């Protein structure tokens, strides 16, 4: 029986990162993947959907210019769109394939890496059986990392068939752009697909939201700007709506809604997309043969900082059922390996993780937002400036958006969080993320010399506003600039007489 220092089950972003970090540390590593290396990170998740977003965004920008010139809108067929998406997928897949081949052929000067295609299943706490049609092999390892990814969550009452009613995996298999679609779920994935379809201009989009506003985990000014832009492009947002029934009738999708105010509505569309989150893939991998502790309520693996109840078995990425993002999965994969062999003892921190949502406009963030600060009772100062005040945004003719920076309500004014909503949002938050990691006061950002014209000048102007030295004054441009302080309300312990 072949023996390895580490066996990684699952070759998505988290598992692949873990395997590569183990090689760095000189450990003989086996990577087991049942389907395709790269997983959801390439094929039906981050890369695929963001390629669609990039294409749709260019179409939308072109058509905005066409509209001002009185010209007919530009349209792409789904065949053309999906061809570009598949080209992007192939390029990324080719990188992985070449990299693994070179490692396996000892081009890196080691014989540490092996890739095996098949399903990995525990037979004992230190033995895994790898199976594929016509092949079965058992291996032993000192340590294991479970990185089996996730799948779209389904709902018993919604008859997903991947022909009329799709999951967020199946939607990539459509044969043509539908003339209409309803998206069930107004979280990140649902709003991203609403943005993609509405940008392409051929599809009437309906978005069902149980809450009173989309993206409820973000501040109201963020979600409201995204909602306004979606509605401006024809998206119908069903707010505070409950899906009572959905079915396929005569080749189309019919759904019935009820609202908090008692109204009811029936709508018919061509297609539907169910987007209500993802569930970890931890069934059928033989956990019962390991003795790993499972959560009593959910039945999922009990994980503390990637480690299970058995010190030689770790779980990373989507399989943890939390923080289902590529960058976090890769961070967890590397962290697990460093816990095993590099003497790392500090727990992972997710406090200053940068995120981006590919919407219209794009939304990037790091740290806390206003509603989180208030929920935790954290006193803070906030500065916000609209893109309409920024020379670069005006030059790009992309003035819908804003920067918002939160700092501690003290003399140091250290950054608590930031939100960037608009063009180049993701590029603008990295300096602030580093400041948060280093604990750098906001005055350092205010004193940097930024290139002009650049979007990042808006972040600097927020810093200047907090210090009372901004070029434009909030008291003059109250509709475009805001700066205020929030402190927790004082609760009296003295009972009323």
C-alpha positions as CSV (number, residue, x, y, z in Angstrom):
1,X,0.0,0.0,0.0
2,X,1.5,3.3,-1.1
3,X,2.1,5.8,1.7
4,X,2.1,9.6,1.7
5,X,2.7,12.4,4.2
6,X,-0.5,14.1,3.1
7,X,-3.6,13.1,1.1
8,X,-5.8,15.9,-0.1
9,X,-9.3,14.9,-1.1
10,X,-10.6,17.5,-3.5
11,X,-8.7,19.5,-6.1
12,X,-10.6,22.8,-6.1
13,X,-8.9,26.1,-5.0
14,X,-8.6,25.1,-1.3
15,X,-7.3,21.5,-1.9
16,X,-4.9,22.6,-4.6
17,X,-3.4,25.4,-2.4
18,X,-3.0,22.9,0.4
19,X,-1.2,20.4,-1.8
20,X,1.2,23.0,-3.2
21,X,2.0,24.3,0.3
22,X,2.8,20.8,1.4
23,X,5.2,20.4,-1.5
24,X,6.9,23.7,-0.3
25,X,7.6,22.0,3.0
26,X,9.0,18.9,1.4
27,X,6.1,16.5,2.1
28,X,5.1,13.7,-0.3
29,X,1.6,14.7,-1.3
30,X,-1.3,12.9,-3.1
31,X,-4.1,15.0,-4.6
32,X,-7.3,13.1,-5.2
33,X,-10.0,14.7,-7.5
34,X,-13.0,12.9,-8.8
35,X,-13.8,15.3,-11.6
36,X,-11.9,18.4,-12.7
37,X,-8.9,20.1,-11.1
38,X,-9.9,23.7,-10.2
39,X,-13.4,22.7,-9.2
40,X,-16.1,25.4,-8.9
41,X,-13.4,28.0,-8.8
42,X,-13.0,27.5,-12.6
43,X,-15.9,25.7,-14.1
44,X,-19.2,26.9,-12.6
45,X,-18.2,29.5,-10.1
46,X,-15.7,32.3,-9.8
47,X,-13.9,32.2,-13.2
48,X,-16.9,31.3,-15.3
49,X,-19.4,33.7,-13.8
50,X,-16.9,36.6,-13.6
51,X,-16.0,36.1,-17.3
52,X,-19.7,36.4,-18.1
53,X,-19.9,39.5,-15.9
54,X,-16.9,41.1,-17.8
55,X,-18.5,40.4,-21.2
56,X,-21.9,41.6,-20.1
57,X,-20.4,44.7,-18.5
58,X,-18.7,45.6,-21.8
59,X,-21.9,45.1,-23.7
60,X,-23.8,47.3,-21.2
61,X,-21.1,50.1,-21.4
62,X,-21.2,50.0,-25.2
63,X,-25.0,50.2,-25.3
64,X,-25.0,53.1,-22.9
65,X,-22.9,55.0,-25.4
66,X,-25.0,53.7,-28.3
67,X,-28.1,55.1,-26.6
68,X,-26.7,58.6,-26.3
69,X,-26.0,58.5,-30.0
70,X,-29.4,57.3,-31.0
71,X,-28.1,54.0,-32.4
72,X,-29.4,50.5,-32.1
73,X,-28.2,48.4,-29.2
74,X,-25.4,45.9,-29.6
75,X,-26.3,42.3,-28.9
76,X,-24.3,39.1,-28.4
77,X,-25.8,35.6,-28.8
78,X,-25.4,33.1,-26.0
79,X,-23.2,31.1,-28.3
80,X,-20.8,34.0,-28.6
81,X,-20.9,34.7,-24.9
82,X,-20.3,31.1,-23.9
83,X,-17.5,30.7,-26.4
84,X,-15.6,33.4,-24.7
85,X,-16.4,31.9,-21.3
86,X,-15.1,28.5,-22.4
87,X,-11.9,30.0,-23.8
88,X,-11.2,31.6,-20.4
89,X,-11.9,28.3,-18.6
90,X,-9.6,26.4,-21.0
91,X,-6.8,28.9,-20.4
92,X,-7.0,28.4,-16.6
93,X,-7.4,24.6,-16.9
94,X,-4.4,24.5,-19.2
95,X,-2.3,26.2,-16.5
96,X,-3.3,23.7,-13.9
97,X,-2.7,20.7,-16.3
98,X,0.8,21.9,-17.3
99,X,1.7,22.7,-13.7
100,X,0.7,19.2,-12.5
101,X,2.4,17.5,-15.4
102,X,5.7,19.3,-14.7
103,X,5.5,18.5,-11.0
104,X,4.7,14.8,-11.6
105,X,7.6,14.6,-14.2
106,X,10.0,16.0,-11.5
107,X,10.6,19.2,-13.4
108,X,10.7,21.0,-10.0
109,X,13.5,18.9,-8.8
110,X,11.4,16.8,-6.4
111,X,9.3,13.6,-6.5
112,X,6.8,14.9,-4.0
113,X,3.5,15.3,-6.0
114,X,1.1,12.8,-7.3
115,X,-2.4,13.4,-8.7
116,X,-5.0,10.6,-8.8
117,X,-8.4,10.9,-10.5
118,X,-11.2,9.3,-8.7
119,X,-13.5,9.4,-5.6
120,X,-11.7,9.3,-2.3
121,X,-13.4,7.5,0.5
122,X,-12.1,6.7,4.0
123,X,-11.8,3.0,5.0
124,X,-10.2,3.8,8.3
125,X,-8.8,6.9,9.9
126,X,-5.5,6.6,8.0
127,X,-6.6,4.7,4.8
128,X,-8.4,6.1,1.8
129,X,-9.7,4.1,-1.2
130,X,-9.6,5.8,-4.6
131,X,-12.1,4.6,-7.1
132,X,-13.0,5.3,-10.7
133,X,-14.5,3.1,-13.4
134,X,-12.1,0.1,-13.8
135,X,-9.8,1.3,-11.1
136,X,-9.5,0.9,-7.3
137,X,-6.5,1.6,-5.1
138,X,-6.0,2.0,-1.3
139,X,-3.5,4.4,0.1
140,X,-2.3,5.3,3.6
141,X,-1.3,8.8,4.8
142,X,-0.2,10.4,8.0
143,X,-2.4,13.4,7.5
144,X,-5.6,14.2,5.4
145,X,-7.2,17.4,4.3
146,X,-10.8,17.3,3.2
147,X,-11.5,19.8,0.5
148,X,-14.5,18.3,-1.3
149,X,-16.2,21.6,-2.2
150,X,-19.9,22.3,-2.4
151,X,-23.0,22.1,-4.6
152,X,-25.9,24.4,-5.1
153,X,-28.5,24.2,-2.3
154,X,-31.9,23.0,-3.4
155,X,-35.4,23.3,-2.0
156,X,-37.8,20.4,-1.8
157,X,-40.7,22.5,-3.1
158,X,-38.9,23.8,-6.2
159,X,-38.6,21.2,-9.0
160,X,-35.1,21.8,-10.4
161,X,-34.7,20.0,-13.7
162,X,-31.7,22.0,-15.2
163,X,-33.8,22.6,-18.3
164,X,-36.4,25.1,-17.2
165,X,-35.5,25.6,-13.5
166,X,-31.8,25.8,-13.0
167,X,-29.3,25.8,-10.2
168,X,-26.3,28.2,-10.2
169,X,-24.2,25.3,-11.6
170,X,-26.7,24.3,-14.3
171,X,-27.4,27.8,-15.6
172,X,-24.1,27.7,-17.5
173,X,-25.6,24.9,-19.7
174,X,-28.4,27.0,-21.2
175,X,-28.6,26.8,-25.0
176,X,-29.8,30.4,-25.6
177,X,-30.4,33.6,-23.7
178,X,-33.9,33.4,-22.4
179,X,-36.4,36.1,-23.1
180,X,-37.3,36.2,-19.4
181,X,-36.0,34.6,-16.2
182,X,-36.9,34.7,-12.5
183,X,-34.1,34.5,-10.0
184,X,-35.0,33.0,-6.6
185,X,-32.7,34.5,-4.0
186,X,-31.3,38.1,-3.8
187,X,-27.9,37.3,-2.3
188,X,-24.6,37.7,-4.0
189,X,-25.0,34.9,-6.6
190,X,-28.5,35.9,-7.4
191,X,-27.7,39.5,-7.8
192,X,-24.6,38.7,-9.9
193,X,-26.7,36.7,-12.4
194,X,-29.4,39.4,-12.4
195,X,-26.6,41.8,-13.4
196,X,-25.2,39.6,-16.1
197,X,-28.6,38.9,-17.8
198,X,-29.8,42.5,-17.6
199,X,-26.5,43.8,-18.9
200,X,-26.7,41.5,-22.0
201,X,-30.0,43.2,-22.8
202,X,-31.9,40.3,-24.2
203,X,-33.6,39.0,-21.0
204,X,-36.3,40.4,-18.8
205,X,-35.2,39.6,-15.3
206,X,-37.3,39.1,-12.2
207,X,-35.6,38.9,-8.8
208,X,-37.4,37.4,-5.7
209,X,-36.3,38.8,-2.4
210,X,-37.9,37.7,0.9
211,X,-36.3,40.7,2.7
212,X,-37.3,44.3,2.2
213,X,-34.1,45.0,0.3
214,X,-31.5,43.0,-1.6
215,X,-28.1,42.3,-0.1
216,X,-29.3,42.8,3.4
217,X,-25.9,42.1,4.9
218,X,-24.6,45.3,3.4
219,X,-25.5,48.9,4.4
220,X,-28.7,50.3,3.0
221,X,-26.8,52.8,0.7
222,X,-24.9,50.0,-0.9
223,X,-28.0,47.7,-1.6
224,X,-30.2,50.6,-2.7
225,X,-27.7,51.8,-5.3
226,X,-27.3,48.3,-6.7
227,X,-31.1,47.9,-6.7
228,X,-31.7,51.2,-8.5
229,X,-29.2,50.3,-11.2
230,X,-30.8,46.9,-11.7
231,X,-34.2,48.5,-11.9
232,X,-32.9,51.1,-14.4
233,X,-32.0,48.2,-16.6
234,X,-35.5,46.7,-16.4
235,X,-35.0,44.2,-13.6
236,X,-38.2,43.7,-11.6
237,X,-37.4,43.2,-7.9
238,X,-40.1,41.5,-5.9
239,X,-39.4,42.8,-2.4
240,X,-40.7,41.3,0.8
241,X,-42.1,38.5,-1.3
242,X,-42.7,34.8,-0.5
243,X,-42.6,32.2,-3.2
244,X,-45.8,30.2,-2.7
245,X,-45.6,27.9,-5.7
246,X,-43.5,27.4,-8.8
247,X,-43.9,24.9,-11.6
248,X,-43.3,24.2,-15.3
249,X,-46.4,24.6,-17.4
250,X,-46.4,24.1,-21.1
251,X,-42.7,24.6,-21.3
252,X,-42.7,27.8,-19.3
253,X,-42.2,28.6,-15.6
254,X,-45.1,29.9,-13.5
255,X,-44.6,31.2,-10.0
256,X,-47.0,32.5,-7.4
257,X,-46.0,35.2,-4.9
258,X,-47.5,36.6,-1.7
259,X,-46.4,39.9,-0.1
260,X,-46.3,41.2,3.4
261,X,-49.1,43.6,2.7
262,X,-51.4,40.8,1.6
263,X,-51.1,41.1,-2.2
264,X,-50.7,38.0,-4.4
265,X,-49.2,37.8,-7.8
266,X,-48.8,35.2,-10.6
267,X,-46.0,35.6,-13.1
268,X,-44.9,33.5,-16.1
269,X,-41.4,33.5,-17.5
270,X,-39.3,31.3,-19.8
271,X,-36.7,30.1,-17.2
272,X,-35.9,30.2,-13.5
273,X,-32.7,30.2,-11.5
274,X,-32.6,28.9,-7.9
275,X,-29.9,30.7,-6.0
276,X,-30.2,30.1,-2.2
277,X,-26.7,29.2,-1.3
278,X,-24.5,26.1,-1.4
279,X,-24.2,22.9,0.6
280,X,-20.9,21.2,1.4
281,X,-20.0,17.9,-0.2
282,X,-19.2,15.7,2.8
283,X,-21.5,12.7,2.2
284,X,-20.2,9.4,0.9
285,X,-16.5,10.0,1.8
286,X,-16.5,7.4,4.6
287,X,-16.5,9.8,7.6
288,X,-18.1,7.1,9.7
289,X,-14.9,5.0,9.4
290,X,-12.7,7.8,10.9
291,X,-14.3,8.7,14.2
292,X,-14.5,12.3,13.2
293,X,-17.0,14.3,15.4
294,X,-20.0,15.6,13.5
295,X,-22.2,18.5,14.5
296,X,-25.3,17.1,16.3
297,X,-27.7,19.5,14.5
298,X,-26.4,19.8,11.0
299,X,-24.6,16.5,10.6
300,X,-21.6,18.4,9.1
301,X,-18.0,18.0,10.3
302,X,-17.2,19.8,13.5
303,X,-14.3,22.1,12.6
304,X,-12.2,24.4,14.7
305,X,-9.7,26.5,12.7
306,X,-9.6,23.8,9.9
307,X,-8.9,21.0,12.4
308,X,-11.5,18.2,13.1
309,X,-11.7,16.3,16.4
310,X,-8.9,14.2,15.0
311,X,-5.6,16.2,14.8
312,X,-4.5,14.5,11.6
313,X,-7.7,15.4,9.6
314,X,-8.4,18.9,8.6
315,X,-11.3,20.5,6.5
316,X,-10.9,23.5,4.3
317,X,-12.8,25.5,1.7
318,X,-16.5,25.0,1.0
319,X,-16.5,21.7,2.8
320,X,-16.4,23.7,6.1
321,X,-19.9,25.1,5.2
322,X,-18.7,28.6,6.0
323,X,-16.9,31.4,4.1
324,X,-17.4,29.9,0.6
325,X,-14.9,32.1,-1.3
326,X,-11.9,31.1,-3.4
327,X,-9.5,33.4,-1.6
328,X,-10.6,32.2,1.8
329,X,-10.4,28.5,0.7
330,X,-6.9,28.9,-0.5
331,X,-5.9,30.7,2.7
332,X,-7.5,27.8,4.8
333,X,-5.7,25.2,2.7
334,X,-2.3,26.8,3.3
335,X,-3.1,27.4,6.9
336,X,-4.0,23.7,7.5
337,X,-0.7,22.5,6.1
338,X,1.3,25.1,8.2
339,X,-0.6,24.0,11.3
340,X,0.5,20.4,10.7
341,X,4.2,20.9,9.8
342,X,5.3,24.6,10.1
343,X,4.4,25.0,13.8
344,X,1.7,27.5,13.2
345,X,-0.5,28.0,16.3
346,X,-2.4,31.2,15.7
347,X,-6.0,30.7,14.6
348,X,-7.1,32.1,11.2
349,X,-8.6,35.6,11.3
350,X,-11.3,36.6,8.8
351,X,-11.5,40.1,10.1
352,X,-9.7,42.0,7.4
353,X,-10.6,39.8,4.3
354,X,-11.2,41.7,1.1
355,X,-14.3,40.8,-0.9
356,X,-15.8,41.8,-4.2
357,X,-19.3,41.4,-5.6
358,X,-19.6,41.6,-9.4
359,X,-22.7,43.7,-9.7
360,X,-23.7,47.0,-11.3
361,X,-21.7,48.8,-10.0
362,X,-19.1,46.4,-8.6
363,X,-19.0,46.3,-4.8
364,X,-15.7,45.7,-2.8
365,X,-15.3,45.7,0.9
366,X,-13.0,45.0,3.8
367,X,-13.7,44.9,7.5
368,X,-16.9,46.2,9.1
369,X,-19.7,48.2,7.6
370,X,-21.9,50.7,9.4
371,X,-24.7,48.3,10.4
372,X,-22.2,45.8,11.8
373,X,-20.5,48.5,13.9
374,X,-23.8,49.6,15.3
375,X,-24.9,46.0,16.0
376,X,-21.7,45.5,18.0
377,X,-22.0,48.9,19.7
378,X,-18.7,50.2,18.2
379,X,-18.3,53.9,18.2
380,X,-17.0,55.1,14.9
381,X,-16.6,58.0,12.5
382,X,-17.7,57.7,8.8
383,X,-16.7,59.6,5.7
384,X,-18.3,59.0,2.3
385,X,-17.7,60.7,-1.0
386,X,-19.6,60.1,-4.3
387,X,-17.8,59.2,-7.5
388,X,-19.4,62.3,-9.0
389,X,-16.7,64.3,-7.1
390,X,-13.8,62.3,-8.6
391,X,-12.0,63.5,-11.7
392,X,-11.2,60.0,-12.9
393,X,-14.8,58.8,-12.6
394,X,-16.0,61.9,-14.4
395,X,-13.5,61.2,-17.2
396,X,-14.7,57.6,-17.5
397,X,-18.3,58.8,-17.5
398,X,-18.9,56.3,-14.6
399,X,-20.0,58.5,-11.8
400,X,-22.5,56.1,-10.1
401,X,-20.8,54.9,-6.9
402,X,-19.1,56.0,-3.7
403,X,-16.3,55.3,-1.2
404,X,-17.1,54.9,2.5
405,X,-14.4,54.7,5.2
406,X,-15.1,53.9,8.9
407,X,-12.5,54.6,11.6
408,X,-12.4,54.4,15.4
409,X,-13.8,57.3,17.3
410,X,-10.6,58.3,19.0
411,X,-7.4,60.2,18.3
412,X,-5.7,57.4,16.4
413,X,-8.6,56.9,14.0
414,X,-7.6,53.4,12.9
415,X,-9.6,51.9,10.0
416,X,-12.5,49.6,11.0
417,X,-13.7,49.0,7.4
418,X,-14.3,50.3,4.0
419,X,-16.8,49.9,1.2
420,X,-16.1,50.8,-2.4
421,X,-19.0,50.9,-4.8
422,X,-18.3,51.7,-8.4
423,X,-15.7,51.3,-11.2
424,X,-12.3,49.9,-10.1
425,X,-13.7,49.2,-6.7
426,X,-11.6,46.1,-6.0
427,X,-8.4,48.0,-6.8
428,X,-9.2,50.8,-4.4
429,X,-9.5,48.7,-1.2
430,X,-6.1,47.0,-1.1
431,X,-4.2,49.9,0.5
432,X,-6.9,50.2,3.2
433,X,-6.8,46.4,3.8
434,X,-3.1,46.6,4.4
435,X,-3.6,49.6,6.7
436,X,-6.0,47.6,8.7
437,X,-3.6,44.7,9.0
438,X,-0.8,47.0,10.2
439,X,-3.0,49.2,12.4
440,X,-1.9,52.3,10.5
441,X,-3.7,55.5,11.4
442,X,-5.9,57.2,8.8
443,X,-3.6,60.3,8.7
444,X,-0.9,58.2,6.8
445,X,-3.4,57.7,4.0
446,X,-4.3,61.4,3.9
447,X,-0.7,62.4,3.5
448,X,0.2,60.0,0.6
449,X,0.7,61.5,-2.9
450,X,-1.8,59.7,-5.2
451,X,-1.6,59.7,-9.0
452,X,-4.0,62.1,-10.7
453,X,-6.5,61.4,-12.0
454,X,-7.2,58.2,-10.2
455,X,-10.1,56.5,-8.4
456,X,-8.0,56.0,-5.3
457,X,-8.0,59.8,-4.8
458,X,-11.5,59.3,-3.4
459,X,-10.2,57.1,-0.6
460,X,-7.7,59.8,0.2
461,X,-10.4,62.4,0.3
462,X,-12.4,60.3,2.8
463,X,-9.3,60.3,5.0
464,X,-9.0,64.1,4.6
465,X,-12.7,64.6,5.5
466,X,-12.2,62.6,8.7
467,X,-9.3,64.9,9.6
468,X,-11.1,68.1,8.6
469,X,-8.8,69.0,5.7
470,X,-10.7,67.8,2.6
471,X,-10.5,69.8,-0.7
472,X,-14.2,69.7,-1.2
473,X,-16.2,70.5,2.0
474,X,-19.0,68.2,3.2
475,X,-21.0,71.2,4.4
476,X,-21.1,72.5,0.8
477,X,-21.7,69.2,-1.1
478,X,-24.1,67.6,1.5
479,X,-25.7,65.5,-1.2
480,X,-22.4,64.1,-2.4
481,X,-20.2,64.1,0.7
482,X,-21.0,62.9,4.3
483,X,-19.0,62.8,7.5
484,X,-20.4,62.0,10.8
485,X,-19.7,60.3,14.2
486,X,-21.8,57.5,15.7
487,X,-21.7,56.5,19.4
488,X,-23.8,53.8,21.1
489,X,-26.9,55.2,22.8
490,X,-26.6,55.5,26.6
491,X,-28.8,53.1,28.4
492,X,-29.9,54.2,31.9
493,X,-29.9,51.6,34.7
494,X,-32.2,53.7,36.8
495,X,-35.8,52.6,36.6
496,X,-38.3,55.3,35.8
497,X,-40.0,56.6,39.0
